[in-house]
């Protein structure tokens, strides 16, 4: 049995996406190289509330039926992401991550996407998954790699 690395998986996905000209599910979107505004529009069901392509910054905001808002900002040049969760316009939690190379769209219909922080690190693995529909949900963990 052959062992595949995350880089092998990413390269294979990119090759398939490119060959079939798809923004395929589970194909990581490289922030610096292949940021796709249309894929993000389809993911968030909304235009960015802030778009500054010259600076590499985009910010999207969605609110679910229970009044919870999520603001997702990303700097594609600095490879950083910030998530701000609000209830009734009051900030509840703000999460900031650097060394985010790619975003993986898992399910565009549910608005589910994930990213890994410092994916080349061999010691730890931080993965964050966000779901926008029907209710906003954020899961994340930093675990040791073995």
Buried (B, 14 or more C-beta within 10 A) or exposed (E): EEEEEEEEEBEEBBEEBEEEEEBBBEBBBBBEEBBBEEBBEBBBEEEBEEBEEEEBBBBBBBBBEEEBBBBBBBBBEBBBBBBBBBEEEEEEEEEEBEBBBBBBBBBBEEBBBBBBBBBEEEEEBBBBBBBBBEEBBEEBEEEEEE
